[in-house]
Amino acid sequence: MYPVLFELGFIKIYSDGLMMAIGVIVGGMILYNLAKHSGLNARLTVDLIIYSVLAGLLGARLMYVVFNAGQFSNWKEFLFIWNGGLVSFGGIITGFLTAWYFLKKQNESWLKWFDLGFLSLLIGWAIGRVGCFLSGDILGKILEKKIIWWDTWPVTLIESSVCLILFFIFLFLFKKQIFKPGKIFGFGLIAYAATRFIIDFTRLNDNQEIWLNMSQFGDILLIFVALVFLIKAKQEV
């Protein structure tokens, strides 16, 4: 694995941080272009991304700290995000909640923005998961038979591939205008969480006494959130 890609003097360039940054940039470019072609106020894209990403990082870190408080020797270590420790479903929820608040304040169609935001999230997540693979952040279960050069399940690469597939599927559905505003986000989030729930069976579970791992409980939570969102979206339209 390559947690540190290269060093510039005393500055270390971490693979997960770099790929996450690239994912945000690429996802942001896609969001801007989709918003522009959808007749939305594309100038809000930068502010929307900044608020959502910062809130997402905070939510993902807080969720990790809550579930792993015992591994920190003092409260200052809570801030050492560069040492790893983010829970994705916490970041997704807080990121989109922040986006909802921002868009409501701007009197924007938050349902349309959420559809676009989900598409940009998928492509950004696909890139970011490559960074997780390079850093060895998420370990997979040992394979009975080696696949190519892997002797463990490449969990993050599988998830990255799934995100790319879902991106193109839902982008196609979006362009065909099959769904009403908000449905791409709702059904897309269910599809993502459901497929990741299956993928997470290949993930190494630290607590073997529990059949499901923490990530899978998060997947279930995301599906519940998506269902609540679809009900809310139906009332908004």
C-alpha positions as CSV (number, residue, x, y, z in Angstrom):
1,M,0.0,0.0,0.0
2,Y,1.0,3.6,-0.5
3,P,-0.4,5.8,2.3
4,V,2.2,8.5,1.4
5,L,2.6,9.0,-2.3
6,F,5.5,11.4,-2.1
7,E,7.2,14.0,0.0
8,L,8.1,17.6,-0.7
9,G,10.6,18.5,2.0
10,F,8.9,18.1,5.3
11,I,5.4,18.0,3.6
12,K,3.9,14.6,3.0
13,I,1.3,14.0,0.3
14,Y,-1.1,11.4,1.5
15,S,-2.9,9.2,-1.1
16,D,-6.3,9.3,0.6
17,G,-6.2,13.1,1.1
18,L,-5.0,13.7,-2.5
19,M,-7.6,11.4,-4.1
20,M,-10.3,13.0,-1.9
21,A,-9.3,16.4,-3.1
22,I,-9.4,15.3,-6.7
23,G,-12.8,13.7,-6.1
24,V,-14.2,17.0,-4.7
25,I,-12.8,19.0,-7.7
26,V,-14.1,16.5,-10.3
27,G,-17.4,16.2,-8.6
28,G,-17.7,19.9,-8.3
29,M,-17.0,20.4,-12.0
30,I,-19.8,17.9,-12.8
31,L,-22.1,19.6,-10.4
32,Y,-21.5,23.0,-11.9
33,N,-22.0,21.8,-15.5
34,L,-25.2,19.9,-14.6
35,A,-26.6,22.9,-12.7
36,K,-25.8,25.2,-15.6
37,H,-27.5,23.0,-18.1
38,S,-30.5,22.5,-15.8
39,G,-31.2,26.2,-15.5
40,L,-30.1,26.4,-11.9
41,N,-27.9,29.1,-10.4
42,A,-24.6,27.5,-11.1
43,R,-22.8,30.3,-9.3
44,L,-23.8,28.8,-6.0
45,T,-21.8,25.6,-6.7
46,V,-18.6,26.7,-5.0
47,D,-20.3,27.8,-1.8
48,L,-22.5,24.8,-1.7
49,I,-19.5,22.4,-2.1
50,I,-17.5,24.2,0.6
51,Y,-20.3,24.1,3.2
52,S,-21.3,20.6,2.3
53,V,-17.8,19.1,2.3
54,L,-16.8,20.8,5.6
55,A,-20.0,19.6,7.2
56,G,-19.5,16.2,5.8
57,L,-15.9,15.9,7.1
58,L,-17.1,17.1,10.5
59,G,-20.0,14.6,10.6
60,A,-17.9,11.7,9.4
61,R,-15.2,12.5,12.0
62,L,-17.7,12.9,14.9
63,M,-19.4,9.6,14.0
64,Y,-16.0,7.9,14.0
65,V,-15.1,9.4,17.4
66,V,-18.4,8.3,18.9
67,F,-17.9,4.7,17.9
68,N,-14.2,4.6,18.6
69,A,-13.8,6.9,21.6
70,G,-11.7,4.4,23.5
71,Q,-8.8,4.5,21.1
72,F,-8.0,8.2,21.8
73,S,-5.7,9.1,24.7
74,N,-6.8,12.7,24.8
75,W,-9.4,15.0,23.2
76,K,-6.8,16.7,21.0
77,E,-6.4,13.5,19.0
78,F,-10.1,13.9,18.0
79,L,-8.8,16.6,15.6
80,F,-6.0,14.5,14.0
81,I,-8.0,13.6,10.9
82,W,-4.8,13.0,8.9
83,N,-4.3,9.8,11.0
84,G,-7.5,8.4,9.5
85,G,-10.9,7.8,11.0
86,L,-14.0,8.9,9.0
87,V,-17.4,7.2,8.9
88,S,-18.9,7.8,5.5
89,F,-22.6,7.6,6.3
90,G,-22.2,10.3,9.0
91,G,-20.6,12.5,6.4
92,I,-23.3,11.9,3.8
93,I,-26.1,12.8,6.2
94,T,-24.5,15.9,7.6
95,G,-23.3,17.1,4.2
96,F,-26.7,16.9,2.6
97,L,-28.4,18.4,5.7
98,T,-26.1,21.4,5.4
99,A,-26.8,21.6,1.6
100,W,-30.6,21.5,2.3
101,Y,-30.3,24.4,4.8
102,F,-28.1,26.4,2.4
103,L,-30.4,25.9,-0.6
104,K,-33.5,26.7,1.4
105,K,-31.9,30.0,2.5
106,Q,-31.1,30.8,-1.1
107,N,-34.7,29.9,-2.2
108,E,-33.4,27.3,-4.6
109,S,-35.0,24.1,-5.7
110,W,-33.3,21.8,-3.3
111,L,-34.8,18.7,-4.8
112,K,-33.2,19.4,-8.2
113,W,-29.9,20.3,-6.5
114,F,-30.0,17.1,-4.5
115,D,-30.3,15.0,-7.7
116,L,-27.3,16.8,-9.2
117,G,-25.5,16.6,-5.9
118,F,-25.9,12.8,-5.7
119,L,-24.5,12.4,-9.2
120,S,-21.5,14.5,-8.3
121,L,-21.1,12.6,-5.1
122,L,-21.0,9.3,-6.9
123,I,-18.1,10.3,-9.2
124,G,-16.2,12.0,-6.3
125,W,-16.7,9.0,-4.1
126,A,-15.4,6.7,-6.8
127,I,-12.2,8.7,-7.0
128,G,-11.9,9.0,-3.2
129,R,-12.2,5.3,-2.6
130,V,-9.1,4.7,-4.8
131,G,-7.3,6.8,-2.2
132,C,-8.7,4.6,0.6
133,F,-7.3,1.5,-1.3
134,L,-3.9,3.1,-1.8
135,S,-3.7,3.9,1.9
136,G,-4.9,0.5,3.1
137,D,-7.6,2.2,5.1
138,I,-10.3,-0.5,4.8
139,L,-9.3,-4.1,5.0
140,G,-11.0,-7.0,3.2
141,K,-11.4,-10.6,4.3
142,I,-8.8,-13.1,3.2
143,L,-9.6,-14.8,-0.1
144,E,-9.6,-18.6,-0.4
145,K,-8.0,-18.2,-3.8
146,K,-5.8,-15.3,-4.9
147,I,-7.4,-13.0,-7.5
148,I,-4.8,-11.5,-9.8
149,W,-2.4,-10.0,-7.2
150,W,-4.9,-9.7,-4.3
151,D,-5.0,-12.2,-1.5
152,T,-7.8,-10.2,0.3
153,W,-11.0,-8.6,-1.0
154,P,-10.3,-5.2,-2.6
155,V,-13.3,-3.7,-0.9
156,T,-12.7,-0.1,-1.7
157,L,-11.9,-0.8,-5.4
158,I,-15.1,-2.8,-5.7
159,E,-17.1,0.1,-4.1
160,S,-15.4,2.6,-6.5
161,S,-16.4,0.5,-9.5
162,V,-20.0,0.3,-8.2
163,C,-20.1,4.1,-7.8
164,L,-19.0,4.6,-11.4
165,I,-21.6,2.1,-12.6
166,L,-24.4,3.8,-10.6
167,F,-23.2,7.2,-11.8
168,F,-23.7,6.3,-15.5
169,I,-27.0,4.6,-14.8
170,F,-28.5,7.5,-12.9
171,L,-27.0,10.1,-15.2
172,F,-28.8,8.3,-18.1
173,L,-32.0,8.3,-16.1
174,F,-31.5,12.0,-15.3
175,K,-31.0,13.0,-18.9
176,K,-34.1,11.0,-19.9
177,Q,-36.1,13.0,-17.3
178,I,-37.9,9.8,-16.3
179,F,-38.2,10.8,-12.6
180,K,-39.6,13.9,-10.9
181,P,-37.1,16.1,-8.9
182,G,-35.7,14.3,-5.9
183,K,-36.2,10.8,-7.1
184,I,-32.7,10.4,-8.5
185,F,-31.3,11.2,-5.1
186,G,-33.8,9.1,-3.1
187,F,-33.6,6.0,-5.3
188,G,-29.9,6.5,-6.0
189,L,-29.1,6.6,-2.3
190,I,-31.1,3.4,-1.8
191,A,-29.2,1.7,-4.7
192,Y,-25.9,2.8,-3.3
193,A,-26.5,1.8,0.3
194,A,-28.0,-1.6,-0.8
195,T,-25.1,-2.5,-3.0
196,R,-22.6,-1.4,-0.4
197,F,-24.4,-3.4,2.2
198,I,-23.6,-6.5,0.1
199,I,-20.1,-5.4,-0.6
200,D,-19.4,-4.9,3.1
201,F,-19.8,-8.6,3.7
202,T,-16.3,-8.8,2.1
203,R,-15.0,-6.3,4.6
204,L,-13.0,-7.4,7.6
205,N,-15.2,-7.3,10.7
206,D,-13.3,-6.4,13.9
207,N,-16.1,-7.8,16.0
208,Q,-16.7,-11.3,14.9
209,E,-19.5,-11.8,17.4
210,I,-21.7,-9.5,15.4
211,W,-22.9,-10.7,12.0
212,L,-23.1,-7.2,10.5
213,N,-20.3,-4.7,10.7
214,M,-20.7,-1.0,11.7
215,S,-20.6,0.0,8.0
216,Q,-23.6,-2.2,7.3
217,F,-25.6,-0.6,10.1
218,G,-24.8,2.7,8.4
219,D,-26.0,1.3,5.1
220,I,-29.3,0.4,6.7
221,L,-29.5,3.9,8.2
222,L,-28.9,5.5,4.8
223,I,-31.7,3.4,3.3
224,F,-34.1,4.6,6.0
225,V,-33.0,8.2,5.4
226,A,-33.6,7.8,1.7
227,L,-37.1,6.4,2.3
228,V,-38.0,9.4,4.6
229,F,-36.6,11.7,1.9
230,L,-38.7,10.2,-0.8
231,I,-41.8,10.7,1.3
232,K,-40.8,14.3,2.0
233,A,-40.0,14.9,-1.7
234,K,-43.4,13.6,-2.7
235,Q,-45.0,16.3,-0.4
236,E,-42.8,19.0,-1.8
237,V,-43.6,18.4,-5.5
